[in-house]
Amino acid sequence: MAVISPQGLVAARSPLFFTWDGSNRDRLDVMQLEIYAWSGEKTARPSTPIYTINRSSGFVDFYPTADIAPLLENEFINRISKLHNDSIVFNSPDSQLFVQIDYTLDWFNTESAPLGAGTDTGSTEIFIATYGYGKFVEGANHKIQGPFLQEKMRYAYEKDAFMLPIYLGLQGEGLDIIYGYRDRVIADGGSVEALSCCNIGLANIKVLNDDGTSYQYAVTEADVYETKAEERVLLFPSGIANLSNWKANQGYGGTAPYRTNYYDVQLLDGFNSVIDQVRIYNECEPKYDPVSLYFVNRYGTWDYVTFLKRSDVDLNLEKETYRSSIGSASASGYTWGTQARGIRSYNHEVTHKMSLNTGFVSEDYAEVMEQLLMSEYVLMVYDRTTERSGSEYDISQSQRAVNIQTNSLRLQKHINDRTINYSIDIEMANPENAMI
């Protein structure tokens, strides 16, 4: 029996279809699917599935299909512990999950079973799921390719601190294949004089400044050859603050990030060819107080947008009222004072709303804004005290949950708009007095 399931890195906010050949459907009695999802090591599959699907009727299609995406959604935990860091780190646990499906088909009699038995059982290949989504034009069970799991250009404030997510691919098949190649050569009795002899795999991460100076980090096997689901996404420090700290810790030369108008983060293979790159523009904003939002993007990783221009804050108050008795009765009759409260209010809730503006951005920012509005997890940075001390930074910032209030946004083009600025409205996810 042919079974087709998702492969590679796929997004669980879009349908994930599991399809099997039901050419003998008229004699199919019972179908059972057991869905397993787990973080950590690929070999550490739990003993019990997160869901079991049993079906004993309705087999009308030659290729019956089950959408397992809704069953995976609650398994993801979008942790915020690694939104910024001074070193290269792996993604947070439970941001990506290994998934495997065990199937069992029971037939009315042994003659009608494709394999000549009364039961057909098996398991799909293990794939990785993330809390992102694919687009309709990309087709069913869209496989996320990467390597950078975000759009390729950003505008950043000098106090922004963020991480670039790099998808390494399936273990031994992606950007780490240079090490798998070495292992295979050695296993066959050969030897590899230098890993650069093979024009595949991630060999270096390079930061190229706008003035032509650069520095690069030689990727190690420990960086890219780990086997846990979350270790298949590598996070590289890329805001001015955390990139400056990382650069200083590594002892690299070249122009400091805070002295550039822009810099490129490049992934290089063994022959110094660029596998992928992201450009970050450093924006100086002397007038307004920029507001930064972290959000989970379409690739299921934390992303960010900084709104550099004018922001307005509106206060919204909700309360309830009731009419109370006033005054009191005495021997002299019924009296009350002018301070008596006949109509009283209670359950006061204050919520802050903000209007934000990106400032002038590229036409490519349309995709970034769409992903921000599509995100179900958005955090606003507050109490940011990122300060420079010599060539390094002291980073201190907190995050607060917000909801995007903007439901409609015109995606702008230079030919129509000349200068592109996006405005959105956000609302704090919790009232100021924390009454829920």
N, C-alpha and C positions, 0 to 999 in steps of 0.2 A: 504494500500500500504506500503510495506517495504522500508524504507529509511536507507541507511548506509552512515555515514559520519565519518570523523576523530574524534578521542577522545583523551582526555588527553592533553599532550604537544607534538606538532608535528612541523616539520620543513618545512618552506615554500620555501626553495630552492630546494626541491624535490617535485614531483607531489603530490597533495592532492586531492584524488578522492572522489567525491560525487556520490553515486550510488543509483538508485531507481528501483523498480520492474516495468518493462514495459510489463508484460505478455499480456496486452490488447493493445499492441502498434499499431495494425492495426486500432484501433478506436480512438487513441490519436490524438487530434487536435492541442493543443498548450501547451507548457511547459514554465514556467517562474521561474527563480531562482533569489532571491534577497539576496545579500551577504553583511552582516554587519560585520565590524571590528572596534574595539575601545579599547582604553586603559582606565585605571581607574577602577571604580567599575563595577562588573559583571552586576549589575542591571541598569547601565547607558547606555544601548544600544541607539545609535542615532536614530533619527526619519526617516532618509533616508539611504538607502544602499550605499555602495561605488561603487557597480556595480549591474546592472540588466541584466540577460541573458534571451532573448526571443527566442523561437525556435518553428517553425511550420511545420517542415518537417525532413525527415531523421531518423525517429524512426524505425531502422531496428534491433536493439538488444533487447533481452529480458530484459537486465539490462543496460539501457543507463547510461553513466558515463560522468561527467564533471570534468576537472582538474581546481581547483580554485587557485592553488599556484601562477601562474603568476599575478593574480589580487590582491594578497596581498603584493607583493614585495615592491611596492612604499609606503606602509603604515608604514614601519619600519623606525625609526630614531635611528641610532647608536650613542648615546650621549657619550661624553668622560669625563663627569664631575665626574665620580666615578671610575676612573681607579685605584686610590689609596685613602685610607682614614684611619683615626686613630680610627674609631669606626665601629661597626656592622651597616650596612645600607641596605636598599632595593635597588633593581636594578633600573636603570633609566627608566623613563616613555617611552613608545612606544618601549621598547626592546622586550616586549611580548604583544600580543594583544588577546583579546577575539574575537571569531569568531562565528557567527551563520548564518544559511541559511534558509530563508523562501522559500517554494516551492508552486507552484500552477499548477495543471494539469487540463486542460479542455478537455472534451470528446465530441464526436459527438452526443451522446444521453445519456440519463440518465441510460438506461439499461446496457450500457457497462462500467459504472463507478464502480470501485471496492467497493466503499462505498455506492452505490445506489443513487448517485447524479451526477449532471453534472460537478461538480468541486471537486477536491481533494486538500485540502490545509493542511499545517502544517509547523512546524519548527523543525530543528535539535536540538540536545543537544548542549549547548555552550561548545566550546573547546578553548584551548590556542595555538596560533601559535607563533613561534619564527623564526628569520632569520638564520636558520641553515639548515642542510641537513641530510638525512638518506642515508644508503648504500643499494645497490641493494640486497645483501644477507639478509638484514633485512626485506625485504618484503614491500608491499605497505602500505601507511599511517602509517609508523613506529612511534610508541609511544616512546618518550624519557623518560627514567626511572630515571636517576640521582642516588643518590642525588647530588653528585658533578658533575657539568657540565663542566668537563675537564678531561683529562687523569690523572692518579693517581700518577704521579711522575714528579718532576721538579728539574732543577739545577738553582740556583739563586745566583747572585752576591750580595755582602754585601750591596750595595746601591740600590738594587731593591726594589720597593714598588708596591705591587699588591694585588688584592682581589680574594678570592676563592668563586665562585658562587655555592650556594646550592639550588637545586630545592626542594621546599617544597611539591610539588604535588598539586592537585586540593584542594581548600579550604574545610576543613573538612574531606578530604579523604586521605591526604598524611602524612607527618611527623608531622602535627599538630593534628593528630587524637586523641592524648591523651587528648587534650582539648575538642574536640567534644565528646569524651567518657564521660568526666566529665559532660558536659552540658546535655547529654541524661540521665545520672543517676539522676541528680538533677531534670530534667523535669519530671521524673517518680516518684518523691517523695523520692528518696534515697539520700545518702550522700557519698562522697569520702573522706576518711581520708587522703590519700596521693596519689599524681599522680603516684608515683613509683609503685603502686599496679598493674598497667597495663603495660605489657611488649610491648608497642607499642609507637610510636611517638618519637620525638626528645626532649630529656630531658637535655642534656649537650653537649657543644662543648669543647673538651679536646685537649690541646697541650702537647704531650709527647716527651721529649727531648731524645737525644741519651744516656745520662747518667742516665736515669731512672727517673729523676725529672719531674714533670708535674704541670700543673695548668688547671683548667677547669671553664667554664662559665655556669651557670645555665640558660638555655633558658627560656624566659618568654613568656607568651601568646601574648604579643605585638610584639614579634619577629616573631612568626610563624603563628598567627591566623588572619592576616589581609586579606582583600578580593580583593584588586585591582590586576590587572593582573601582574604589575611589582613587587608587594609585594609577589608574589609566588616564587620569587628568592631572597634569602638572601645572602649578600656579607660579607665575613669574612676577616679581615685584616691579611695577611699572609706573606708579605715580611719582612725581618729583620727590616727595618726601621719602617713601620707602625705597625707591630706586637709588636715591642718593646714599641712604644708609647701607644698602646692599653693596653698592659700588665701593664705598669707603671700607666696608668689612672685607671685601675681596682684594683691596689694595690696587685697584685699577687706575690707570691714567685716563687721559682724554677729557674733553670738556664736561663739566658737571651738568647734570640735567637742568638745574635751575638757571643756567646761563644760555640755554638754547631756545630758539623759537619753536623747534620741533625736533623729534628724534624718531627713528624707526627701530622697532624690535624685530629682528630677523631670525628665522630658524634656518640653519645651514646644514647641508649634508657633508659627507666626507670629502667632497671636492670643492667645498665652499660655494656650492650653488644654493640659491635661496629657495627653500621649500615653501615658505609662507612668511608674510610680514604684516605688521600693524604700524601705522603712523599715529603719533600722539602730538598734538599741537599744544604748546604751553601758552595759556592766555593770562595776561595781566589785567586785572580789573580794579582800578583805583577808586571807583565811585560806589559801586554796589557791593552788597555782601552776597557772594554766590551761594547757591543752595544745591547740594549734591544729593542725588537719589541713587540708591542701590536697588537693583531689581533682578529677578530671575528671568533670563532671556529665553528665546526660543530653543536654545541648545541645552537648557536645563542648568546653566551655571550662572553665578552672580556676575552682573554687569553693572554699569553705572552711566549716568548722564549728569553733567553739571550745568545748571541754569545760571549763566553768568551775569545777566542783566537784571532789570527791575523786578522786584517781587513785592507783592502787596498782601497784607494779612487782614482778613475779615473775621470778626467774632460773631458767632451764632449762639444765641441763648434760647434754650427751651425750658419751660417750667409749667407747673400745674397750679391751679388756684381752687379755693373753696371759700364759701361764705360762712363765717363763724358768728356765734352770738357775741354781742358786745354789751358792756355795762353790767350793772347788778341792781337787784331790788333791795330796798331797805324800808325802814319805818317811814321815811320821807318820800317813798315812791321809787320809781325806776330812773336811774341816771347813768350817764357815761361821759367820759372825758373826750376831748378833741383828739387825743392820741390813740383812741380805740381803733383796732384793726378789724373792720367788718369783712373785707375781702383779703384773704391771706394767700401767699404763694409758697410753694414748696417744691422739692425735687428739681432744684436748679441744675441744669447741665450746660456747660460752656464748651463749645467746639470751635477750634480755629481752622479756617480755610485760607489757602494761599493761592495766588496767581503767580506763575513763574514764566520767565522768558529765557530762551537759550542764548540770545544774541545771534549774530550772523554766523551761519553754519553752511556746510557744503550740501549740495543736493542729495548726496548719499545718506544724509541724516534722516531721510524719510523712513528708511528701514529701521533705524534705531528707535525713532519715535513710535513706530507701529509696535515694535516689540515691548516698549515701555507700557503702552496702553494695554497690550495683551497680557501683561504680567499679572499674576495673582499674588505675588509677594513683592512689596515695595517698601523700602526703608528710607527715611530722610536722615541725613547726618545733622547732628546738632552738638552743641558744646564742643566745637572743634577748636583745639588749641595747638595745632601743628606749628611748631616754631623751629627756626633754623638755629643751630648752635655750631658755628664753624662750617664744616663741610657736611655735617649730619643734621638730622631733625629729631626732635622729640614729638612723637605722634600720640595724640590723645583725642579721641572722638567717640561719641555715642550715637546710637541709631534709634529712631522711633518709627513705628509702623504707620503708614499712611495709605489712603485709598485714592486712586486717580478718579477725579470727578468728570474729566473731559471724556465724552463719549463719541465725539465727532471731530476730526482733524483733517484739514485739507493738506495733502502732501504736495509741497511746493516745488516748483522748477525755476531754474534761473532764467529760462527764456520767457517765462510769464511774470516772475516776481522780482527778478534781478537780485535783490538781497533777500535771503531766506532767514526768517526768525520764527521759531515755534513757541506758542503760548499754551500752557495747560493749567488746569486747576486741580489742586489736591486738597484733601481733607484729612485731619488727624484721625486715626482709626479708633481712638479712645477719647472720651471727654476729658477736659482738664481736671475735673474732680474725681475721675476714675469711677463714676457711677455707670454701671453696665446693666 
